[in-house]
Amino acid sequence: ALKELKETQHASERLMAGAQESGAVFRRFDSIQIQFTTKGGHIFMPVTVTGESGVYEVPMMLDTGASMTMISLDLEGKTGREDLNAASKETFSTANGLLDCPVVSRTIALGGVENRQKVAVNTRDNLSLLGVDFFKGKDYLIDTATSSIYIWIK
């Protein structure tokens, strides 16, 4: 498909039918389809974060290069009551340099898929990221043609 697109700069009816059929395959294997939006070339998805103090749905940027999901300091405060000074810390290498983050536990849910997991608290800015740790034990496919991500159990 990529070869045809590169050579002809056109997607034939055969190519489009094949792509639609491939998308149908993911739905057949009990995948969950989740719509996303894009902004500045980044993928954002509606993620629900649950802690002992509350439940909030927030748009999170999908970061397939992030080893751990990260929530903003504001979101940490709305969903939990941890003493961040006493919390364990991890250091992350970011585009803006090293960042030391307290680590807390939250339930992260996306399209019916739910994990109780450790998350880093972003003390630098108000950005929340969905990292690859959320997909542990799952496979996923990002389909930019339909602005969807498909998730299924391995």
N, C-alpha and C positions, 0 to 999 in steps of 0.2 A: 504494500500500500504506500509506504514511504517512497519507494523507488518511483512508482507511478506519479505521485505528487511532485517529486523533484524534477522528473523528466518532462512532464506535460504541464505542470502548474495548474492542473485541473483534476477534480475528483469525478470520475465516471460514475454512471449509475451502478455498475457492477461493484465498484469500490465502496460506494455509499451503502449498498445492500449488505455487503460483507461486514461493514462497520456496525450496522444495525443488528445483524445476526450475532456478532460478537458481544454486543451489549446485552442481547437477550440471553446469552449463555450465562452471564454473571447472575442474572435474576433467577435462572433455573437452579443454580446451586445455593439457594437460600441466602443470597446476598441481601444486604440492606442498602438501599439507594438513598443518599443524602445530597440534597441540593447545596451548592455553595455559591458565594459571590466572589468576584475578584475586584481588587482595588490596587492600582499600581503594580500589577503583575503578581500580587500575592493572593492566596486563597484564604477566604474567611468562612467559617462554619459556625452555626448556632450550637454552642456547647453549654450544657447545664452543669454547674459546679455546686456540690452539696457539702456542707460542713455542719457542725453542731449548732451554729448560729443562724443558718439560713440556706436558702436555695436560690440561685440566680442563674438566668440564662444570659450568656454573653457571647458576642462574636469573637472567636479565637482565630488567630492566624495559624494555618497549618505550616509547620516547619519540619520538613523531613530530615533536616540536618541537626535538629535538636534532640539530644538523647533523653531529655526529661521535659515533661510538661511544666510550664511556668505560668503562674497567675500573678496579677498585679497586686501591689500592696493594698489597694482599695478593696479588691475582691477578697483578699485574705481576711481583711477586717470585717467584711459583710458576712462571711461564711464561717469564721472561726474566732477563737479567743486565746490562741497560743501566745506565750511569751516568746517573741521572736529572738530576743537576746539570749534566751536559754536553749533555743532550738538548734539542732545540728545544722551545720553549714556545708555547702558544696561550692566549689569554684568552677565557673563556666567561662569558656572562651567565646566571646561574642564579637560581632563586627566592630563594636565600640570598645574592645579590650576586655580584660578579665572582670568578672562580676562575681562577688561572694554573695550567696543567697541562702537565707534560712530555708529549711526543708520541713514541710508539714504534710499531713495526709488529708485527702479530699476524695469524694466520689465524683468522677468525671463521666458524663453521659453524652452520647452523640447518637442520635437516631435510634434509640432503643438499646444501643450497646453501652454497657455501664461497667466501670472499673473503680474499685477503691484502690488508690495508689498514692505514692509520694509525689509531691509537686514542689517545685522551687518557688520562692516568693521573689518577684522582681521588685527590688527596692530602688531601681534606677528610674524607671518611667512607668507609664500606665498600660504597658503592652502585656497581653496574655497570649501564650503560644501553646498550641497542641503539638507535643513532641511525639516521636516514634514509640515511646514507651507505652502510649495508649493502645497501640496496635499489637502488643505482645500477644502471641498465640492466634493472631488474625492475619489475613492477607487483605490488601486493598488495591483498588485500581482507581486512578484519577482520570476521569473522562472530561476533558475540557470542551468537547463538542456539545455535551449536554449539561455542562456545569454541575456534574455529579461526581460523587465519590461512592464506590461500591465497596462494602466491607463484608467479609465472610470468615467463618472459623476455618482454620487450616485443617 
